[in-house]
Structure formats: structure tokens, C-alpha cells
Amino acid sequence: MAGLLIVGGGLAAARVVEGYREEGGEDEIVLLSLDEAPAYNRPPLSKGFLRGELEREQVLVHPPAWYEEQRAELRLGVEARRLDPQARAVELSGGERVGYERLVIASGALPRLPGMPGAELEGVHVYRTLADATAVRDAAGEAGAALVVGGSFIGLETSASLRRRGLEVTLVVRDELLFPALGSPELSRQLVELYRGEGVEVRTGETVAELTGDGRLAGARLASGRIVAVPLAIVGIGVEPATGWLAGSGLELDDGVVVDERWRSSLAGVYAVGDVARFLDPVAGRRRRIEHWSNASYAGKQLGRALAGAEAGYDRVAVFFTELFGRKLQVLGDVEGGFDELDLRGSLGEGRLLGAYLGAGALVGAVVAGHDPEVGQALEQLLRERAEPGNLAALGERDARVAAALGR
Ligand SMILES: Cc1cc2nc3c(=O)[nH]c(=O)nc-3n(C[C@H](O)[C@H](O)[C@H](O)COP(=O)(O)OP(=O)(O)OC[C@H]3O[C@@H](n4cnc5c(N)ncnc54)[C@H](O)[C@@H]3O)c2cc1C
């Protein structure tokens, strides 16, 4: 019986341990993780790690000895198969049952598997784990050319990193827009220009008809008829919350585990945090599931503190970042909740960009690249206030840091 059982060994899980111990929590902690490695930061996997600039140890959230220091038993390569809330136990793949007093679900997300013919060929990869990234990084050395499927941040970041390593890269995207989460034809156009300028063959509105090869990937036939010869492919077509093991438990699920602003689920003593959780975001004013590093890091820590008895809950403007051919792009607020217009200044090509997403006249989201960190801080504050009118000129009048970024 564990006082605090955590299913998942990723960033959110590590932050729960940190927050709990820092706040004086004394219960025994057990972490169960399907992964073979202790928690690591995934963002570098598609950036510096893939480019060969970082090693395995540099992406770990904590060295293995840290878990012992925290008196947290870390069990790697272990899969939770079933939750039995009546018995307060989690059943593992081998049949073993682990009891808990309180359970934290931090099982994150799992990549959608490619469904096209030939997806099983050696050389075709999804891109989620350190093992996936290591396999691609090793294969990239000899590959010469790669196919990347998917125009969201995994596809965009891995194709940029492979291109920087000198590979010929074909990026195939089903949608007409790159980075659809930004909801902006103009930003998509700028991204296409940037990627083509860097030598990536970008094909939007295109799909892969089949991957070909004899055991090993040799090429791809695209729906348009184009044939590409590639020994390496990355398929980055999104993720699903890792909730399969919770089916039948009675826990409320809705594209993730449904929790409140303090990560409490519908079952007593059961919490969920990170990519797997659909939580009530009081700043955005709606329930949402966020698949980003800053949320897993911040929310995990806050939940750990709350479990140790502290007054802690979600109180933050959501932020995520990406890095595309050396340009760091920060997205703030709730862009996916819907907006009416994007007021955009500057461009990715110029290396400086500032955009305000407006919903019913108020600021609901922002995108920024190439500006001082204070500009992001100013936007966070304005987003928290849901500043009106949200257009950039009015925001510049309210905040000198935004005005400076607008060049006034
Ligand atoms: C390549 C890559 C690049 C990224 N780059 C960025 C970025 O630039 N910016 C950004 O904001 N975000 C980025 N992200 C997203 C970010 O990494 C995630 O939001 C974050 O990892 C979520 O942490 P988590 O702990 O909730 O889930 P995860 O990191 O998914 O961890 C979940 C853990 O649960 C384990 N698990 C799953 N199912 C079970 C089970 N049944 N039993 C036991 N264990 C289980 C897994 O093995 C894993 O250890 C990136 C993600 C990837 C993959």
C-alpha cells in the first residue's frame, strides 16, 4: 500500500514529487512508469537532442539518485493496466496489484499510430519517447533523406532539426495550414516560406498513400502521385491522452481525465495532472487539456504542494513555446478556445513578431517571437485581465513594454 501512488514517470509526475516533499509531505511515494528512463524533458528531443547537441543525461529532469533522496520508489518499465477504485488498487500488466491511499494519474499522452500501408516497416517512427528520439537520431546519421508527416510542432521541429543536420526533408501535411493550432493562414504562409527557404520540401494538402520497402522503409508514394525515396520517416500526427487503462473504472473521462482546478477527479482520492488531465482553467474560463511542458511542470508542482496540505491550485496564463529554425515562438493564453481575429505585426522572416488574438474584442491569446522576455510577461498580465479592446495599438497604450515592442 502506497500513501501516494503516481502512475506515470514523466515531467508532471516528477514535479508532483518535488512539490509534495518541498511542502513537507511525509507519505511513502511509489511511481510506476511504462518508460525505461526516469523523467526527462521532451522538448529538447525534437530540437537540440535530435541535432546531436545534447546527450541523454542533459535531458533528464533529475538524475536517478534524486528519487532515492526524495524517498520515492521509482519502478520503470511497469504498465498500469486497470484501476480498481473500490479496492483502491492499480493492477499491473503482470497481474500484481498496488494499493494506494491517494492516486495521481500522470500517464500523459501516447502518439497516434500511423495507419497508412507500410507503417510497420523498419525506419518508420513515431516521436514521443527518449527511445524514439535516440532511434531517429542514430538513423539520421546515414539516412540522407527523411519524410516527416504532420504539420504541428512535432513535425515542424523534427523536420527543422533533420534539415539542420543536412538531410533532404519532405514535409507532408494533410491540412492546408502549417501549425493549425495557431489558427492563422498568415502565420502558416510565413512558416511555409521559412521552411522552403531553408530547403525543406513542404507539401500541404497532401497525404501519404503508402510507405514502401521490403521489411525496411525505402520510399513513399504520396496521394498526388509523387514518389520520394527515403529510408527514414517520422509520423507526428498528434497524441491521445493515455487513459486506456482507466476504462471501466467509473472515473469520468472526456478526452482525458476530467478534473477541477485542484486536479480532483470524480473519484475520491484520485487526481490527474499534465497531458492526461482535462482541467478547469480558471484563467481561460473553461475546461481544457493542455499538451505542453509548462502546464505539466507548473500543475504537477502545484498538485504536489496541494497533496501535502498547501493552499495550491491552478492560477496561471497557459504558455507554450516552440523553436523552428532557431526562431523561438511563444504562444500564450487560450488560442484553441476560439477567437475572432489575429492582429499581427512583424514576421517570422524578420525574426520579430507580435500577435494578439481577439475574442469578442478582448485579448484571449498572444504569439510572440524575437522580443525581450518582458514582452511575454506584459502579455501574460494583459491576458489575465482579458484586456479590452485587445488590439495591439490599445494594448501598447496600456503597457509600455508592449508599446516598446511595437516600436513606439
Ligand atoms: C518531442 C516532443 C517535443 C515537445 N516539445 C515541446 C515544446 O517545445 N514546448 C512545449 O510546451 N511542450 C512540448 N512537448 C510536450 C511536453 O513534453 C508534454 O506536455 C509533457 O511531456 C507532458 O508531461 P506529462 O508528465 O504530463 O506526460 P508524459 O511526458 O507523456 O509522461 C507520461 C508518463 O506516463 C507513463 N505512462 C503512460 N501510460 C502508462 C501506464 N499505463 N502505466 C504506467 N505508466 C504509463 C509514460 O511512460 C510516461 O512516463 C513536446 C513533446 C514531445 C514528445
The ligand as an ORCA input file, in Angstrom:
! r2SCAN-3c Opt
* xyz 0 1
  C       9.320     15.535    -28.972
  C       8.483     16.417    -28.101
  C       8.760     17.779    -28.075
  C       7.997     18.630    -27.297
  N       8.277     19.965    -27.308
  C       7.527     20.806    -26.584
  C       7.788     22.194    -26.599
  O       8.675     22.688    -27.307
  N       7.033     23.004    -25.822
  C       6.035     22.516    -25.032
  O       5.393     23.286    -24.328
  N       5.762     21.191    -24.976
  C       6.479     20.332    -25.738
  N       6.205     18.976    -25.704
  C       5.106     18.481    -24.844
  C       5.577     18.169    -23.416
  O       6.747     17.434    -23.455
  C       4.480     17.432    -22.672
  O       3.427     18.326    -22.470
  C       4.933     16.867    -21.332
  O       5.892     15.879    -21.519
  C       3.757     16.289    -20.546
  O       4.214     15.695    -19.383
  P       3.374     14.565    -18.626
  O       4.219     14.147    -17.473
  O       2.006     15.041    -18.406
  O       3.240     13.366    -19.670
  P       4.329     12.451    -20.358
  O       5.584     13.225    -20.576
  O       3.661     11.833    -21.540
  O       4.629     11.317    -19.300
  C       3.703     10.285    -19.060
  C       4.367      9.139    -18.359
  O       3.388      8.133    -18.075
  C       3.859      6.858    -18.473
  N       2.689      6.009    -18.751
  C       1.755      6.153    -19.721
  N       0.820      5.171    -19.615
  C       1.191      4.414    -18.559
  C       0.644      3.260    -17.933
  N      -0.488      2.686    -18.373
  N       1.299      2.723    -16.876
  C       2.439      3.291    -16.413
  N       2.986      4.381    -16.959
  C       2.371      4.931    -18.002
  C       4.753      7.174    -19.654
  O       5.658      6.118    -19.881
  C       5.447      8.447    -19.157
  O       6.493      8.132    -18.278
  C       6.947     18.102    -26.503
  C       6.653     16.730    -26.538
  C       7.406     15.901    -27.348
  C       7.085     14.424    -27.404
*
